[in-house]
Amino acid sequence: MGQKSSLVIIGNEILSGRTQDKNTSWIGDKMAAHGVPLAEVRVVPDIEEKIIEAVNAMREEYDFVFTTGGIGPTHDDITAACIAKAFGVAFGRHDDAYQVLLEYYGPDELTDARATMADMPDGATLIPNPVSGAPGFRVENVFVMAGVPRIMQAMLESVIADIAPGKTIMSNTITCNLQESIVAEGLGQVQDKYEDVEIGSYPSFRGGQLNVSVVLRSTEDGSIKQATKDVLALIDDRGGEVLSEVYQVPLS
């Protein structure tokens, strides 16, 4: 489906359950609408080698990598330094970032701790932060953003503006009263027919019975239309009843 993006969530607080991740769904929705969907998400602790390993793996495999978390002013905010090591570049004070902080806080309020938020990998390009001042940054295909959802969301708007949109990803959803096991083999056969369509099945329990929702996603309207017809035929062949349908690509 063209270009793909990925996300590395950094922070012990996410892994411990103390903080609930709210960024994945936001980024996923925005990037899907932009035609550059999230293909993988990893959550890693505040450990240098883990961050470097994840970033290097993701930037090699995917067109774009987003990171969230670990760019504040405290001792455990090590993301920026880890990105520098991942790329093998120097790490130090970014003059433009420092100027942003100076203008935001003023000389009396820009403490040494706050000033460390201007330390970035050599060659980094700033990502504006209209919410709290301290910018994120980009190095090649890696975009480093804050973990606080409101700040990340504001940064992401700027990031998306720098990424060329891909083809629109369309989806059709069919919910039927069959159990997933009854349609599993047939769905696999439909999937084999359409390489440019992603087909997922998601069971649920409603009204005292097991149901399954089949979601088809593609950038090609002809393929998703025919694959949807095949899924409907499969449900009918297995004696099922369609409970609901949501189509971005009409079948007529």
Secondary structure, DSSP 8 states (H G I E B T S, - for coil): ----EEEEEE-HHHHTTSS---HHHHHHHHHHHTT--EEEEEEE-S-HHHHHHHHHHHHHHSSEEEEES--SSSTT--HHHHHHHHHT--EEE-HHHHHHHHHHH-TTT--HHHHGGGEEETT-EEE--TTTS--EEEETTEEEE-SSHHHHHHHHHHHHHTS------EEEEEEESS-HHHHHHHHHHHHHH-TTEEEEEEEEEETTEEEEEEEEEES-HHHHHHHHHHHHHHHHHTT--EEEEEESS---
